[in-house]
Each structure stands twice: as C-alpha cells, then as structure tokens.
Amino acid sequence: MKNEETLFLFAKAIKSLIKKQPLDKITVTDIVSTAGKTRQTFYRHFQDKYDLVNWYFEN
C-alpha cells in the first residue's frame, strides 16, 4: 500500500469517529483500530491526532 493511501486511511478513520464523538474524546488507539493499522504506522506519519487533522485540512 502506498504511503499516501495509508495517510488517507487514517483521515477516513478520524472522519468516521468524529461523527460519533468529539475530537478530544478520540484516541490514537481508536484511530488505528478503525483504520486497521498499527500505532507505529500512525506515529511514523503523524505526531498526534491534531497533526492528522491539520494534514487532512491542508490536503
């Protein structure tokens, strides 16, 4: 899987989670389990969930 596809998987995951609960209640564990990836993969690309949100809105 390409790098960018992985990034968008995380973005898709956080978008679906935000529909159910506020961002401050969402954990990185929630994001990675929804995306089907590991925490290591998440932290390879993003510092935290806010970094993911910022990246998504910039793209």
Secondary structure, DSSP 8 states (H G I E B T S, - for coil): --HHHHHHHHHHHHHHHHTTS-GGG--HHHHHHHHT--HHHHHHH-SSHHHHHHHHHH-
